[in-house]
Amino acid sequence: MIIDAHSHVHDPVANHIALLDEAGVDRAVLFPTRPHPERATDLAGLRREMAVLHRALEGSGNGADSFARAQQELAAALAAHPDRFIGFGSVRLDASPEDIAEAVARDVVDRGLHGIGELTPPPGGAATVEPVLRAAHDHGGLPVVVHGSAPTTEPDLHTLARLSARYPSVPLVVSQVGGQHWMTAIELVRDTPNMYLELSTANIVFALRLAIREIPERTLFGSDAPYGDPVLARAMVERVTPSGEVRERVLGATRLSCWDCEHPLPPVRMAGPVGGWRSDG
């Protein structure tokens, strides 16, 4: 099964389904979203949608109404295509720990969603994720996805690794290969057993090649659609992996194993230079 580990609700949803079909992707993890860049028909429209994104990434624009609309859009997409989407729910990081715990129970667990994300702490504010990790732990280890590209800082990635080590039952996924700090992200994920690295929107193919070589068991194919394209994202993963076990893991099997901890996949041993691959697992 091919699983896109990172996508956002599209408007219209049918366009997203068409992209997944074109890419040969069976299912996609789906996050709620406030900006909709896919709606833009010109540069001015795109600027408006990207301004919404930038406010969210900076920690502003987190009003209750915008969160409610995003959750409603997510619910509609999941109801329309339950066989294609794997729903994740987000929570406000500026709420109290008690309110965050309540939101995880009400908006994620009670709605039958599979995890939490994509969380967007403000730059320098990765510590605000801790109450979410605590709540995820309390509900049996729900996976948590955190935005990894700009404006996430290198110290933020270190903070996420330290927090992840406190909650070893919670799979913590850093998205977008950690952005410009991709080498640090690879090292931190490699050295923290319950962290995963999602591979979307990488603009350096070498970053994907190294990430998969260093942590073949905990790297995840993702597109970040509509910001990325599932067809191109899959092609890039296939370009830097051999056919067979490693590619199958990255394209979906690792994600399935992450959710099914009672039946984890066996380890993979890889050898050879970065430009050449061998799997002995």
C-alpha positions as CSV (number, residue, x, y, z in Angstrom):
1,M,0.0,0.0,0.0
2,I,1.3,3.4,-1.0
3,I,0.6,6.1,1.7
4,D,1.2,9.8,1.4
5,A,2.1,10.7,5.0
6,H,1.5,14.4,4.6
7,S,-1.4,16.2,2.9
8,H,-3.9,19.0,3.6
9,V,-7.6,19.3,2.8
10,H,-8.1,20.6,-0.8
11,D,-10.9,22.6,-2.2
12,P,-12.4,20.9,-4.0
13,V,-11.5,17.5,-2.5
14,A,-12.1,15.9,-5.9
15,N,-8.9,17.5,-7.2
16,H,-6.9,15.9,-4.4
17,I,-8.3,12.5,-5.2
18,A,-7.3,13.0,-8.9
19,L,-3.8,13.8,-7.8
20,L,-3.6,10.7,-5.6
21,D,-4.9,8.6,-8.5
22,E,-2.4,10.0,-10.9
23,A,0.4,9.2,-8.4
24,G,-0.8,5.7,-7.7
25,V,-1.2,6.5,-4.1
26,D,-3.7,4.4,-2.2
27,R,-4.3,6.6,0.9
28,A,-3.2,9.9,2.3
29,V,-2.8,11.2,5.8
30,L,-5.0,14.3,5.8
31,F,-4.6,17.4,8.0
32,P,-7.0,20.2,8.6
33,T,-5.8,23.6,7.1
34,R,-6.7,27.2,7.3
35,P,-4.9,28.5,4.1
36,H,-6.0,27.1,0.7
37,P,-3.4,28.1,-1.9
38,E,-5.0,25.7,-4.4
39,R,-8.0,28.2,-4.6
40,A,-5.8,31.0,-5.9
41,T,-6.2,31.8,-9.6
42,D,-3.6,34.6,-9.7
43,L,-0.7,36.0,-7.8
44,A,-2.8,38.3,-5.7
45,G,-5.0,35.5,-4.6
46,L,-2.0,33.3,-3.8
47,R,-0.5,36.2,-1.7
48,R,-3.7,36.3,0.4
49,E,-3.7,32.5,1.0
50,M,0.0,32.5,1.8
51,A,-0.5,35.4,4.3
52,V,-2.9,33.1,6.2
53,L,-0.2,30.4,6.2
54,H,2.5,32.7,7.4
55,R,0.3,34.0,10.3
56,A,-0.4,30.4,11.3
57,L,3.3,29.5,11.2
58,E,4.2,32.6,13.3
59,G,1.7,31.6,16.0
60,S,-1.0,34.1,15.1
61,G,-4.3,33.7,13.3
62,N,-5.3,30.9,15.6
63,G,-8.8,32.0,16.3
64,A,-11.5,29.5,17.3
65,D,-13.6,30.2,14.2
66,S,-10.8,29.4,11.8
67,F,-10.0,26.2,13.7
68,A,-13.6,25.2,13.6
69,R,-13.9,25.8,9.9
70,A,-10.8,23.7,9.2
71,Q,-12.2,20.9,11.3
72,Q,-15.5,21.0,9.5
73,E,-13.7,20.8,6.1
74,L,-11.7,17.8,7.4
75,A,-14.8,16.0,8.6
76,A,-16.5,16.5,5.2
77,A,-13.5,15.2,3.3
78,L,-13.2,12.1,5.5
79,A,-16.9,11.4,5.2
80,A,-16.8,11.7,1.4
81,H,-13.7,9.5,1.0
82,P,-13.1,7.2,4.0
83,D,-11.2,4.7,1.9
84,R,-8.7,7.3,0.7
85,F,-8.0,9.5,3.7
86,I,-6.5,8.9,7.1
87,G,-7.6,11.8,9.3
88,F,-5.5,13.7,11.8
89,G,-6.7,16.5,14.0
90,S,-5.0,19.6,15.1
91,V,-5.2,21.5,18.4
92,R,-4.3,25.1,19.4
93,L,-0.9,25.3,21.0
94,D,-1.7,28.6,22.7
95,A,-4.3,26.9,25.0
96,S,-3.6,25.7,28.5
97,P,-2.4,22.1,29.1
98,E,-5.8,21.2,30.5
99,D,-7.6,22.6,27.4
100,I,-5.1,20.9,25.1
101,A,-5.8,17.5,26.8
102,E,-9.6,18.1,26.5
103,A,-9.2,19.1,22.8
104,V,-7.2,15.9,22.0
105,A,-9.9,13.8,23.7
106,R,-12.8,15.6,22.1
107,D,-11.5,16.6,18.6
108,V,-9.2,13.7,17.9
109,V,-10.0,10.6,19.9
110,D,-13.8,11.0,20.1
111,R,-13.9,11.7,16.4
112,G,-12.0,8.5,15.5
113,L,-9.0,10.3,14.1
114,H,-5.7,8.5,13.8
115,G,-3.3,11.2,15.2
116,I,-2.5,14.8,15.8
117,G,-1.1,17.3,13.4
118,E,0.2,19.1,11.6
119,L,1.2,21.2,14.6
120,T,2.8,24.6,13.8
121,P,4.6,26.0,16.9
122,P,5.9,29.5,16.4
123,P,9.7,29.9,15.8
124,G,11.5,29.2,19.1
125,G,8.3,27.8,20.5
126,A,8.6,24.0,20.1
127,A,8.3,23.5,23.8
128,T,4.5,24.3,23.4
129,V,4.2,20.8,21.9
130,E,4.8,19.1,25.2
131,P,1.2,19.1,26.4
132,V,0.1,17.5,23.1
133,L,2.7,14.8,23.5
134,R,1.5,14.2,27.1
135,A,-2.1,13.9,25.8
136,A,-1.0,11.6,23.0
137,H,0.7,9.4,25.5
138,D,-2.4,9.3,27.7
139,H,-4.4,8.0,24.7
140,G,-2.1,5.1,24.0
141,G,0.6,6.8,21.9
142,L,-1.1,8.7,19.2
143,P,1.3,9.8,16.4
144,V,2.0,13.5,16.4
145,V,3.2,15.4,13.3
146,V,5.1,18.7,13.7
147,H,6.0,21.2,11.0
148,G,9.7,20.9,10.3
149,S,10.4,23.6,7.7
150,A,10.8,27.3,8.1
151,P,10.1,29.1,10.4
152,T,11.1,26.1,12.6
153,T,14.6,26.7,13.9
154,E,17.4,24.4,14.6
155,P,17.0,24.8,18.4
156,D,13.3,23.9,17.9
157,L,14.4,20.6,16.3
158,H,16.6,19.9,19.3
159,T,13.7,20.7,21.6
160,L,11.4,18.3,19.8
161,A,14.0,15.6,20.2
162,R,14.3,16.2,23.9
163,L,10.5,16.2,24.3
164,S,10.2,13.0,22.2
165,A,12.6,11.2,24.5
166,R,10.3,11.9,27.4
167,Y,7.4,10.3,25.7
168,P,8.8,7.1,24.0
169,S,5.4,5.6,23.3
170,V,4.5,8.6,21.1
171,P,5.7,8.5,17.4
172,L,6.8,12.1,16.7
173,V,7.0,12.9,13.0
174,V,9.1,15.9,11.8
175,S,7.8,17.0,8.5
176,Q,9.4,18.5,5.4
177,V,12.8,16.8,6.2
178,G,13.3,19.5,8.8
179,G,13.6,22.2,6.1
180,Q,17.0,24.0,5.8
181,H,18.1,22.1,8.9
182,W,17.8,18.7,7.3
183,M,21.2,17.4,8.4
184,T,20.4,18.2,12.0
185,A,16.9,16.6,11.6
186,I,18.4,13.4,10.2
187,E,20.8,13.1,13.1
188,L,18.2,13.8,15.8
189,V,15.6,11.4,14.3
190,R,18.3,8.7,13.9
191,D,19.3,9.0,17.5
192,T,15.7,9.2,18.9
193,P,14.0,5.8,18.5
194,N,10.4,7.1,18.4
195,M,11.0,10.0,16.0
196,Y,10.2,9.8,12.3
197,L,11.2,12.0,9.3
198,E,8.7,12.9,6.6
199,L,10.2,13.7,3.3
200,S,8.0,16.2,1.5
201,T,9.0,19.4,-0.3
202,A,12.8,18.7,-0.2
203,N,14.6,20.8,-2.7
204,I,17.9,18.9,-2.4
205,V,17.7,15.3,-3.6
206,F,20.8,14.5,-1.6
207,A,18.8,15.2,1.6
208,L,16.3,12.4,0.8
209,R,19.1,10.0,-0.2
210,L,20.9,10.6,3.1
211,A,17.8,10.5,5.2
212,I,16.7,7.1,3.9
213,R,20.2,5.7,4.1
214,E,20.6,6.8,7.7
215,I,17.1,5.9,8.9
216,P,15.5,3.5,6.4
217,E,13.0,2.3,9.0
218,R,11.7,5.7,10.0
219,T,11.5,7.8,6.9
220,L,8.1,8.5,5.3
221,F,7.0,9.4,1.8
222,G,4.9,12.6,1.8
223,S,3.9,15.3,-0.6
224,D,2.6,18.2,1.6
225,A,-0.1,18.6,-1.1
226,P,-1.2,21.2,-2.2
227,Y,2.2,22.7,-1.6
228,G,3.9,19.7,-3.1
229,D,2.8,17.2,-5.8
230,P,2.2,13.5,-5.0
231,V,3.5,12.5,-8.4
232,L,6.8,14.4,-8.1
233,A,7.2,13.4,-4.4
234,R,6.9,9.7,-5.2
235,A,9.2,10.0,-8.2
236,M,11.9,11.6,-6.0
237,V,11.7,8.8,-3.4
238,E,11.9,6.2,-6.1
239,R,14.8,7.9,-7.7
240,V,16.9,7.6,-4.5
241,T,15.8,4.2,-3.3
242,P,16.3,0.7,-4.8
243,S,13.2,-1.2,-5.7
244,G,12.2,-3.7,-3.0
245,E,12.0,-3.6,0.7
246,V,13.5,-0.2,1.4
247,R,11.3,1.6,-1.1
248,E,8.2,-0.3,0.1
249,R,8.9,0.8,3.7
250,V,9.4,4.5,2.8
251,L,6.3,4.5,0.5
252,G,4.0,3.1,3.1
253,A,5.0,0.1,5.1
254,T,6.8,2.2,7.7
255,R,3.7,4.2,8.3
256,L,1.6,1.1,8.7
257,S,4.1,-0.3,11.2
258,C,4.1,3.0,13.1
259,W,0.4,2.5,13.7
260,D,0.7,-1.3,14.4
261,C,3.4,-1.4,17.1
262,E,2.4,-5.0,18.0
263,H,3.7,-6.1,14.6
264,P,6.8,-4.0,13.9
265,L,8.8,-4.5,10.8
266,P,12.3,-6.2,11.2
267,P,15.3,-3.9,11.0
268,V,17.0,-3.0,7.8
269,R,20.8,-3.1,7.5
270,M,22.2,-0.9,4.8
271,A,25.7,-0.6,3.5
272,G,27.7,1.1,0.8
273,P,28.3,4.7,-0.2
274,V,25.4,7.2,-0.3
275,G,25.2,6.9,-4.1
276,G,24.8,3.1,-4.0
277,W,22.4,1.0,-2.0
278,R,22.2,-2.5,-0.6
279,S,19.6,-4.0,1.8
280,D,20.6,-7.0,3.8
281,G,17.4,-7.1,5.9
